[in-house]
């Protein structure tokens, strides 16, 4: 039976759909009745402001006023926890990055300044009397404690199985190596050295994640805030605490997502189930067990959304400013985080357009102005960091970055044009408002059905046609993966047609189906009832999720490619599924004239949100990356001694992945032979290094690699390690078993 036949289309998901008054979303509690029944001001009220329900009738714009979310179903103490944690990540990351970019990073500077920044941001954004006076329920505190237990449980599990990614083979290893270098040297630049230039043999100092600059110095790849956080943890608790940073960030991110969900869904325990399911899904655990930048981005994005919602609740410009700093701060964690900033001008414009009158617009002005101004400092710092300290990386991505900045310019210009046109043509504005008011239900129905049908088609029909578009090195890598997995050779295939199938693999078909329905409800809430929470999620997160669902623009091997979705899309789907479950349970309660069936449906649905991710995770639940490689590296450092100078054979795997590793943990210079050299020539190199107090070693991944670089040179095994619980690589399904990664280091010492 179709949705229209069952009476469960988007229109039926609203209380009072078909009544003459403006409808309230089932998933929310109306602020207006709360004021009447409990004698307290609604969360979004400000002195002299009309109640939100009355405002919807009087609003000059057709959609309801974005006067603030409905009453949050979480305690104020959880809000304070999220404020403090988000402020700490923002302050320590931002201040540490500023010092690192100046070349003057040190723990003695970063920690007091970070503490001061955290205190200042917390003071600005802390809950005040207006929020502390809102109604309380014991069940809200219980479920909030449950969310903290989920977050701490994930943290404990991740620490038990945390990765120690000390080889620079992929992004997490590079982030960690940068953090280790920064902790010990206080700079994001490896200074040029003349050690190798006077030997008469050509050497290179370039390796994975490192660029050689014209002056001979080295620059590290990527945006560097995640590495700064790793360096700060190293300064506080050594390597052990440094490896835990992603897990700590993951726990904070879960609390922020829960706090946002409690502003969307009436039943907080349903939000708790959705967050628990997300905490157990393999993509989330993958990025929080290794040194990916995504956990830091997740904290700043969802912490920023949470703060922005609170700013609309209380109309406090200070809270909006910290929210802007957090969202702008995503650019300090990832070069393409411009995409998180692009929707902000449009969201601000929506808030301005939907204000009911001049007084309401004046109360919104601080939120809009300070929210947008807050973005600037951290976004500029993130941009300068990449341009100055990772310029080659930016150059390699110039076409993509130009497209992203063009999108930001477009949304900014569009927002300004809309505001100017709306102000300059009041008659036209009134006609548009009148037309919108009369067609609100039609607009919401068309939009919600379009979203639902589009997502359903992307899930069910799009996988039938393979998408191509890869080229160069990435295409070759995909071809190698396909060959190793026994799949047909399709090296240019992006697998982008499978994106929603990926979600099905990791969170389950029930969650995907509920999320599609929930996104339709979000659209209806945003257009018909003016929910600021729904609008914020759709504008600030939904557009980004749609872009990455269309194409991840990344190497498509599992589990690697799913990191794109851990920051925004998967949390959004989890909250949308919770909303659909809550709305569905309420609709059943109305139809069945009782709560028993509604409760049963909600419990079964919530169990499904948790069970499917757990089922996918369970066969590989103890996965981690390079868990015991560090011990081997340290043993090799002991064998080499503090006066060694290491050269790697050109083109060898160890030459690509180990130079910075040995510089970080052995504190010795490294280089790569540009071409094979006779043994006698290397003897001359060894003599030249000996005069500078260094002992030459040739290291490689095999005896063949070393003898190929220096013909006739014999070598011995210095160290080997096997990591037996790596996630197996896959392309057409989730990882279902473990793989083994091996590190081997052979060496030859010149007397």
C-alpha positions in Angstrom: 0.0 0.0 0.0 1.4 3.4 -0.9 2.0 6.2 1.6 -1.0 8.3 0.3 -3.3 5.3 0.7 -2.3 4.8 4.3 -2.7 8.5 5.0 0.9 8.7 6.1 2.2 11.2 3.6 4.1 14.3 4.7 0.9 16.2 5.3 -0.4 13.6 7.7 2.8 13.7 9.8 1.7 17.0 11.2 -0.7 17.5 14.0 -3.7 19.4 12.8 -2.9 18.9 9.1 -6.2 19.8 7.5 -7.2 22.1 10.3 -7.4 25.8 9.7 -4.7 26.8 12.1 -1.0 26.5 11.5 0.2 23.0 12.2 2.8 21.9 14.7 5.3 19.2 13.9 4.5 16.1 15.9 8.2 15.6 16.8 8.3 18.9 18.6 6.6 20.4 21.7 4.9 23.7 20.9 6.5 26.5 23.0 3.1 28.4 23.1 1.1 25.8 25.0 4.0 25.2 27.4 3.9 28.8 28.5 0.1 28.5 29.2 0.3 25.1 31.0 3.5 25.5 33.0 3.6 29.2 33.6 7.1 29.6 32.1 8.3 31.6 29.1 9.1 29.5 26.0 12.8 28.9 25.3 12.8 31.2 22.3 11.0 34.1 24.0 12.5 37.5 24.6 11.0 40.4 26.5 8.3 42.1 24.5 8.2 39.3 21.9 5.0 37.6 20.9 4.7 33.9 21.5 5.9 31.7 18.6 2.4 30.4 17.8 0.9 33.8 17.5 3.9 34.9 15.5 3.2 32.3 12.9 -0.1 33.9 12.2 1.3 37.5 12.1 4.6 36.7 10.3 5.2 38.9 7.2 6.8 35.9 5.5 4.8 32.9 4.6 6.7 30.4 6.7 6.6 30.5 10.4 9.0 32.8 12.2 12.4 31.2 13.1 11.8 32.3 16.7 13.8 29.4 18.2 13.5 25.7 18.6 10.8 24.1 20.7 11.7 23.4 24.3 14.9 21.2 24.4 14.3 17.9 26.0 17.7 17.7 27.7 18.9 19.2 30.9 20.9 22.4 31.2 23.9 20.7 32.7 24.4 18.7 29.4 24.2 22.0 27.5 27.0 23.3 29.8 29.1 20.2 29.2 28.8 20.6 25.4 29.6 24.3 25.7 32.8 23.7 27.7 34.0 20.8 25.6 33.4 22.6 22.3 35.0 25.7 23.6 38.1 23.7 24.7 38.5 22.0 21.3 38.0 25.4 19.6 40.4 27.3 21.9 43.2 24.8 22.2 43.0 24.0 18.5 42.8 27.6 17.3 45.4 29.1 19.6 47.8 26.2 19.2 47.4 26.5 15.4 48.1 30.2 15.5 51.3 29.6 17.5 52.3 26.8 15.2 51.9 28.9 12.1 54.1 31.5 13.6 56.7 28.9 14.3 56.5 29.5 18.1 54.4 26.7 19.3 55.2 25.3 22.8 53.1 23.6 25.5 54.1 26.4 27.9 52.4 28.9 25.7 49.6 26.8 24.3 48.2 25.5 27.6 47.6 28.8 29.5 46.3 30.5 26.4 44.1 27.6 25.6 42.7 27.5 29.2 42.0 31.3 29.0 40.3 30.9 25.6 38.2 28.0 26.9 37.1 30.1 29.9 36.3 33.1 27.8 34.2 31.1 25.2 32.4 29.3 28.0 31.7 32.5 29.8 30.2 33.9 26.6 28.1 30.9 25.7 27.2 29.4 29.1 23.5 28.8 29.9 22.0 31.8 31.7 19.0 32.3 33.9 16.6 32.2 30.9 17.7 28.7 30.1 18.2 27.5 33.6 14.6 28.4 34.4 13.1 26.1 31.7 11.0 23.1 32.9 12.9 20.1 34.0 12.0 16.4 34.0 13.9 13.6 35.7 13.6 11.5 32.5 15.6 14.1 30.6 18.5 13.9 33.0 18.3 10.1 32.9 18.5 10.0 29.1 21.2 12.7 29.1 23.2 10.5 31.5 22.6 7.7 29.1 24.1 9.7 26.3 27.2 10.5 28.4 27.5 6.7 29.2 27.3 6.0 25.4 30.0 8.6 24.7 32.2 7.4 27.5 31.6 3.8 26.5 32.7 4.5 23.0 35.8 6.3 24.4 36.7 3.4 26.6 36.3 0.9 23.8 38.3 3.0 21.3 41.1 3.4 23.8 41.2 -0.4 24.3 41.5 -0.8 20.5 43.2 2.4 19.5 45.5 2.7 16.6 49.1 3.8 16.8 49.5 5.0 13.2 53.2 5.8 13.1 53.8 5.0 9.4 53.0 7.8 6.9 51.0 5.6 4.5 47.7 7.5 4.7 46.2 10.6 6.2 46.0 9.5 9.8 49.6 8.6 9.9 50.6 11.9 8.4 48.5 13.9 10.9 50.1 12.0 13.7 53.6 12.4 12.5 53.0 16.2 12.1 51.7 16.3 15.7 54.7 14.4 17.0 57.1 16.7 15.1 55.3 19.9 16.3 55.3 18.7 19.9 59.1 18.4 19.8 60.1 21.2 17.5 57.4 23.8 17.9 57.1 24.5 14.1 55.3 23.2 11.1 58.4 23.5 9.0 61.3 21.0 8.8 64.3 23.2 8.3 66.7 22.7 5.4 69.8 20.8 6.1 73.2 20.8 4.4 74.0 17.4 5.7 73.4 15.6 2.5 74.4 18.2 0.0 78.1 17.9 0.5 78.3 14.2 -0.1 78.5 14.3 -3.9 75.4 12.1 -4.3 71.9 13.3 -5.1 69.4 12.8 -2.3 65.7 13.8 -2.0 63.9 14.7 1.3 60.4 14.3 0.0 58.1 11.6 1.3 54.4 10.9 1.9 52.6 14.0 3.3 55.7 16.2 2.9 56.6 18.8 0.3 60.2 20.0 -0.4 60.3 23.8 -0.8 62.7 25.8 -3.0 64.9 26.6 0.0 65.2 23.0 0.9 62.9 23.1 3.9 59.9 20.7 4.2 56.3 21.6 4.6 53.6 19.2 5.9 50.4 18.4 4.0 46.9 19.2 5.0 45.2 21.7 7.4 46.9 21.3 10.8 44.5 21.8 13.6 44.1 18.1 14.3 47.9 17.8 14.4 48.0 20.7 16.9 45.6 18.9 19.2 47.7 15.7 18.9 50.8 17.8 19.8 49.1 19.4 22.8 48.1 15.9 24.1 51.6 14.7 23.6 52.9 17.6 25.6 50.4 16.8 28.4 50.6 13.0 28.5 53.2 11.8 26.0 52.6 9.4 23.1 49.9 7.5 25.0 47.6 10.4 25.4 48.3 11.6 21.9 47.0 8.4 20.4 43.7 8.8 22.5 42.8 12.2 21.0 40.5 11.0 18.3 38.6 8.9 20.8 38.1 11.9 23.1 36.9 14.0 20.2 34.5 11.3 19.2 32.9 11.2 22.7 32.5 15.0 22.6 31.0 14.8 19.1 28.4 12.3 20.3 27.3 14.6 23.2 26.9 17.5 20.8 24.9 15.5 18.3 22.6 14.3 21.2 22.1 17.9 22.4 21.1 18.9 18.9 18.7 16.0 18.6 17.0 16.9 21.8 16.0 20.2 20.1 14.4 18.2 17.3 12.7 15.1 18.8 10.2 15.1 21.6 11.3 11.7 23.0 14.9 12.0 24.2 15.3 8.3 24.6 14.7 7.9 20.9 17.5 10.4 20.3 19.7 8.3 22.6 19.0 5.2 20.6 19.9 7.0 17.4 23.1 8.3 18.9 24.0 4.9 20.3 23.5 3.4 16.8 25.7 6.0 15.3 28.3 5.5 18.0 28.5 1.8 17.0 28.5 2.2 13.2 31.8 1.2 11.6 32.6 4.6 9.8 32.3 6.5 13.1 34.5 4.0 15.0 37.0 4.0 12.1 37.7 7.7 12.4 37.6 7.8 16.2 40.2 5.0 16.6 42.8 6.6 14.3 44.2 10.1 13.9 41.7 11.3 11.2 40.8 15.0 11.1 37.1 14.1 10.9 36.4 13.8 14.7 37.7 17.4 15.2 35.5 18.6 12.3 32.6 16.8 13.8 33.0 18.5 17.2 33.2 21.9 15.7 30.4 21.4 13.2 27.8 19.9 15.6 29.0 22.0 18.5 28.6 25.0 16.3 25.1 24.0 15.2 24.1 23.4 18.9 25.4 26.8 19.9 23.6 28.5 16.9 20.3 26.9 18.0 20.8 28.2 21.5 21.5 31.6 20.1 18.2 31.5 18.4 16.5 30.3 21.5 17.9 33.1 23.7 18.6 35.8 21.0 22.2 36.1 22.5 24.8 37.5 20.1 27.6 36.2 22.3 26.4 32.6 21.9 26.1 33.2 18.1 29.6 34.5 18.0 31.0 31.4 19.6 28.9 29.3 17.2 30.4 31.2 14.3 33.9 30.6 15.6 33.2 26.9 15.9 31.7 26.5 12.4 34.4 28.7 10.9 36.9 26.6 12.8 36.1 23.6 10.6 38.3 25.2 8.1 41.2 24.8 10.5 40.7 21.0 10.4 40.1 20.3 6.7 41.0 22.2 3.6 37.6 21.7 1.9 35.6 22.7 5.0 34.6 25.9 3.0 31.6 23.8 2.2 30.4 24.0 5.8 30.6 27.8 5.6 28.8 28.3 2.3 25.3 27.8 3.7 25.7 30.3 6.6 24.7 33.4 4.6 21.5 31.8 3.4 20.6 30.6 6.9 21.2 34.1 8.2 19.0 35.5 5.4 16.2 33.1 6.2 16.3 34.3 9.8 16.1 37.9 8.7 13.3 37.3 6.3 11.1 35.4 8.7 11.2 38.0 11.5 7.7 39.1 12.2 8.3 42.8 12.7 11.0 45.4 13.3 11.2 44.6 17.0 11.7 40.9 16.3 14.2 41.8 13.6 16.2 43.9 16.1 16.3 41.0 18.6 17.6 38.8 15.8 20.2 41.3 14.6 22.8 40.4 17.2 22.4 36.7 16.5 22.8 37.2 12.7 25.6 39.8 12.8 27.7 38.2 15.5 27.2 34.8 14.1 28.6 35.8 10.7 31.4 37.9 12.2 32.4 35.0 14.5 33.1 32.8 11.4 35.8 35.2 10.1 38.7 34.8 12.6 38.9 31.0 12.6 38.1 30.7 8.9 40.9 33.2 8.1 43.3 31.3 10.4 42.4 28.0 8.7 42.9 29.5 5.2 46.2 31.2 6.1 47.4 28.0 7.7 46.9 26.0 4.4 48.2 28.8 2.2 51.4 29.5 4.2 52.2 26.2 5.8 50.8 23.8 3.1 50.9 25.9 -0.1 51.8 23.0 -2.4 48.9 21.0 -1.1 46.6 24.0 -1.9 48.1 24.2 -5.4 47.4 20.6 -6.0 43.7 21.1 -5.2 43.4 24.6 -6.8 40.5 23.6 -9.2 38.4 22.1 -6.3 39.2 25.0 -4.0 38.2 27.6 -6.6 34.9 25.8 -7.0 34.3 25.8 -3.2 35.2 29.5 -2.8 33.0 30.3 -5.8 30.1 28.6 -4.0 30.8 30.6 -0.9 30.8 33.8 -2.9 27.6 32.8 -4.7 25.7 32.1 -1.5 27.0 35.4 0.0 26.0 37.4 -3.0 22.6 35.7 -3.2 21.9 36.4 0.4 22.8 40.1 0.0 20.7 40.4 -3.1 17.7 38.8 -1.4 17.9 41.1 1.6 18.4 44.3 -0.5 15.6 43.4 -2.9 13.3 42.5 -0.1 14.0 45.9 1.6 13.9 48.0 -1.6 10.6 46.5 -2.9 8.3 46.2 0.1 5.2 45.8 -2.1 6.7 42.9 -4.0 7.8 41.5 -0.6 4.3 41.7 0.7 2.9 39.9 -2.4 5.4 37.2 -2.1 4.7 36.8 1.6 1.0 36.6 1.0 1.4 34.0 -1.8 3.7 32.0 0.4 1.3 32.1 3.3 -1.4 30.8 1.1 0.6 28.0 -0.4 2.7 26.9 2.6 1.1 23.4 2.7 1.5 22.9 -1.0 5.1 24.0 -0.9 6.0 21.8 2.0 4.2 18.8 0.4 5.9 19.3 -3.0 9.3 19.7 -1.4 9.0 16.8 1.1 7.8 14.4 -1.6 10.6 15.5 -3.9 13.1 14.8 -1.2 11.6 11.5 -0.4 11.3 10.3 -4.0 14.8 11.5 -4.8 16.4 9.7 -1.9 14.3 6.6 -2.5 15.4 6.5 -6.1 19.0 7.1 -5.2 18.8 4.2 -2.8 16.9 1.7 -5.0 17.6 2.7 -8.6 20.9 4.6 -8.8 23.1 1.6 -8.1 21.9 0.0 -11.3 24.3 2.2 -13.4 27.9 2.4 -12.5 29.5 5.9 -12.3 32.9 6.6 -13.7 35.2 9.6 -13.5 38.4 8.6 -11.7 41.7 9.1 -13.4 45.4 9.1 -12.8 46.9 7.6 -9.7 43.5 7.1 -8.0 42.2 5.2 -11.0 45.2 2.9 -11.0 44.7 2.3 -7.2 41.1 1.3 -7.8 42.2 -1.1 -10.6 44.7 -2.7 -8.2 42.0 -3.1 -5.5 39.6 -4.7 -8.0 42.2 -7.1 -9.1 43.1 -8.1 -5.6 39.4 -8.7 -4.7 38.7 -10.7 -7.9 36.4 -8.1 -9.3 36.0 -7.1 -13.0 38.5 -4.4 -14.0 36.8 -1.0 -13.9 39.6 1.3 -12.9 37.8 4.6 -13.6 34.8 3.6 -11.5 33.9 6.0 -8.6 31.3 3.7 -7.0 29.4 7.0 -6.3 26.1 5.3 -7.3 26.5 3.2 -4.2 26.5 5.9 -1.5 23.1 5.2 0.0 23.9 1.5 -0.2 27.0 2.2 1.9 24.7 3.8 4.5 22.5 0.6 4.4 25.6 -1.5 5.0 26.6 0.4 8.1 23.4 1.7 9.8 20.9 -0.8 8.3 17.9 -0.6 6.0 15.5 0.3 8.8 17.6 3.4 9.7 18.0 4.4 6.1 14.2 4.1 5.4 13.4 6.0 8.6 15.9 8.6 7.8 14.4 9.3 4.4 11.0 9.7 6.0 12.5 11.9 8.7 14.2 14.1 6.2 10.8 14.6 4.5 9.4 15.6 7.9 12.3 18.0 8.4 11.4 19.7 5.1 7.8 19.9 6.2 8.7 21.3 9.6 11.0 23.9 8.1 8.6 25.2 5.5 5.2 24.8 7.2 6.0 25.4 10.9 9.2 27.3 10.7 11.3 25.1 12.9 14.7 26.7 13.3 16.2 23.3 14.2 14.9 21.7 11.1 16.0 24.6 9.0 19.4 24.6 10.5 19.9 20.9 9.9 18.7 21.1 6.3 20.7 24.2 5.4 23.9 23.8 7.4 24.2 20.0 7.2 21.7 18.7 4.6 23.2 20.4 1.6 26.7 19.1 2.5 25.3 15.6 3.0 23.5 15.8 -0.4 26.7 16.8 -2.1 28.7 13.9 -0.7 25.9 11.5 -1.3 26.0 12.5 -5.0 29.8 11.9 -5.1 32.3 11.5 -2.3 35.3 12.7 -4.5 37.6 10.2 -2.8 39.2 6.8 -3.3 36.1 4.5 -3.0 37.6 1.6 -1.0 35.8 0.6 2.2 36.2 1.7 5.0 38.3 4.6 3.8 35.7 6.5 1.8 33.1 6.6 4.6 35.1 9.1 6.6 33.4 11.7 4.3 30.1 10.9 6.0 31.1 10.6 9.6 31.1 14.4 10.2 27.7 15.4 8.8 25.7 12.9 6.7 25.6 9.9 9.0 24.7 12.0 12.2 22.0 13.7 10.2 20.6 10.4 9.0 20.6 9.2 12.6 18.7 12.2 13.9 16.3 12.1 11.0 15.6 8.4 11.7 14.9 9.3 15.3 12.5 12.0 14.2 10.6 9.6 11.9 10.4 7.1 14.7 9.0 9.7 17.1 6.6 11.0 14.6 5.5 7.5 13.6 4.9 6.5 17.2 2.8 9.6 17.9 0.8 9.0 14.7 0.1 5.4 15.8 -0.9 6.6 19.2 -3.5 8.9 17.6 -4.9 6.2 15.3 -4.9 3.5 18.0 -6.2 5.8 20.7 -3.7 4.6 23.1 0.0 4.6 24.0 0.8 0.9 24.2 1.3 0.3 20.4 3.1 3.6 20.1 5.6 2.6 22.7 6.1 -0.8 21.2 6.8 0.6 17.8 9.2 3.1 19.2 11.0 0.5 21.2 11.3 -1.9 18.2 12.4 0.9 15.9 15.0 2.1 18.4 16.3 -1.4 18.8 16.7 -1.6 15.0 18.7 1.6 15.0 21.2 0.0 17.4 21.1 -3.6 16.3 22.0 -3.2 12.6 25.2 -1.1 13.2 26.2 -3.6 15.9 25.7 -6.5 13.6 27.9 -5.1 10.9 30.5 -4.1 13.4 30.6 -7.3 15.4 32.8 -9.5 13.1 35.5 -6.8 13.1 34.8 -5.2 16.5 38.4 -5.2 17.7 39.9 -3.6 14.6 42.8 -1.1 14.9 45.6 0.1 12.7 49.3 -0.5 13.2 48.7 -1.4 16.8 52.2 -2.7 17.5 54.3 -0.9 14.9 55.6 1.7 17.3 57.5 -0.9 19.4 59.3 -2.0 16.3 60.2 1.6 15.3 61.5 2.2 18.8 63.6 -0.9 18.7 65.1 0.1 15.3 65.9 3.5 16.8 67.8 1.8 19.6 69.8 -0.2 17.0 70.6 2.8 14.9 71.7 5.0 17.8 71.5 8.7 18.2 74.2 9.6 15.7 72.8 7.7 12.7 71.9 9.2 9.3 69.5 7.1 7.3 69.2 6.9 3.5 66.4 5.0 1.8 66.3 3.4 -1.7 64.4 5.5 -4.1 60.9 4.1 -4.9 60.9 1.7 -1.9 57.8 1.6 0.3 59.8 2.5 3.4 61.3 5.5 1.6 57.7 6.8 1.1 56.4 6.1 4.5 59.2 6.1 7.1 61.5 9.2 6.8 59.4 11.4 9.0 58.7 8.5 11.4 62.4 8.0 12.0 62.9 11.8 12.4 60.1 11.9 15.0 61.0 8.9 17.1 64.7 8.4 16.4 65.6 12.1 16.1 68.0 11.4 13.2 68.2 12.9 9.7 66.8 10.9 6.8 66.9 11.2 3.0 66.1 9.2 -0.1 68.6 8.1 -2.8 67.6 9.7 -6.1 69.2 6.8 -8.1 71.2 3.7 -7.5 74.8 4.2 -6.5 77.9 2.0 -6.5 79.0 0.8 -3.1 82.3 2.7 -3.3 80.4 5.9 -3.9 78.4 5.3 -0.7 81.6 4.7 1.2 82.6 8.3 0.2 79.1 9.5 1.4 79.7 7.6 4.7 83.1 9.3 5.1 81.6 12.7 4.5 78.9 12.1 7.1 81.4 10.7 9.6 83.3 14.0 9.5 80.0 15.6 10.6 79.6 13.1 13.4 77.1 10.8 11.7 77.0 7.1 10.8 75.4 6.2 7.5 72.7 3.5 7.4 70.8 2.3 4.3 67.3 1.2 5.3 64.6 -0.5 3.2 61.6 -2.8 3.2 63.6 -5.7 1.8 67.1 -6.9 1.0 66.3 -6.6 -2.7 65.4 -3.0 -2.3 68.7 -2.2 -0.6 70.8 -4.2 -3.0 69.0 -2.6 -5.9 69.9 0.9 -4.6 73.5 -0.1 -3.7 74.4 -3.1 -5.8 76.3 -5.8 -3.9 75.4 -4.3 -0.5 74.2 -7.0 2.0 71.7 -6.1 4.7 70.1 -7.7 7.8 66.6 -7.5 9.3 66.5 -4.8 11.9 62.8 -5.1 12.9 59.5 -6.5 11.8 55.9 -6.2 13.1 52.5 -7.6 12.0 49.2 -5.9 12.8 46.7 -8.7 12.5 43.5 -6.8 13.2 43.4 -4.3 10.4 40.1 -3.8 8.5 40.2 -5.8 5.2 39.8 -3.6 2.2 36.5 -3.9 0.3 34.7 -2.3 -2.6 31.2 -4.0 -2.9 30.4 -4.5 0.8 31.5 -3.6 4.3 34.7 -5.0 5.7 33.8 -8.4 7.2 37.1 -9.8 8.3 40.5 -8.7 9.4 43.6 -8.3 7.3 47.3 -8.2 8.3 49.6 -5.3 7.7 53.3 -6.0 8.0 56.2 -3.6 8.7 59.7 -4.8 7.8 62.9 -2.8 8.1 66.1 -4.1 6.8 69.4 -2.2 7.2 73.0 -2.0 6.3 75.6 0.1 8.2 78.6 1.7 6.6 81.7 1.5 8.8 
